[in-house]
Amino acid sequence: MSEEIKQFTVSVYTENNIGLLNRISAIFQRRHINIESINSSVSEIEGVSRFTIVVNITESQMKKFIGQIEKQIEVIKAFYHTEEETIYQESCMFKIKSDLLFEERQIQNIIKESGARIVTVNREFFVLEKSGRKEEIELLHRELSAFGIMQFTRSGRIAVTKDEMKISSMLEAFQH
């Protein structure tokens, strides 16, 4: 029986070093595993960065990757979680011609129903921002595509776990 491919959210706590992103992505690239989403930010711990990576692989592959990620000198600790174990969002922005906002009633309805918000409006264009699940963003993209999108960008996933992450207490133990 072959193992089921699942979507995992990986949290990698690291020292902030140049080149680490390349080495982490190379771990996946060597095995022809596509990274669905990647985000880097400060973490809840001062001086510690956090990568949030989304991949679709088996759990046994995930365990191997965690081991390889943690072998990187700058990596403090890496965790992986299933969709059910995380609370997550993505964010996106759409740039659309301004005349559509005033001439197309349907666009106003799409904005209202989607929970998107208008960030800026000028004579040439307006910018919408939407945060939500990947599916919500994809739906809004499909609906707005009918009217023409001048520019579109979306963030990687940001996520927190439903259960407590033990990273803070682990780091305190290292520092004593």
Secondary structure, DSSP 8 states (H G I E B T S, - for coil): -----EEEEEEEEEE--TTHHHHHHHHHHHTT--EEEEEEEE-SSTTEEEEEEEEEE-HHHHHHHHHHHHTSTTEEEEEEEEGGGEEEEEEEEEEEEHHHHHH-HHHHHHHHHHT-EEEEE-SSEEEEEEEE-HHHHHHHHHHHHTT--SEEEE---EEEESS--THHHHHHHHH-
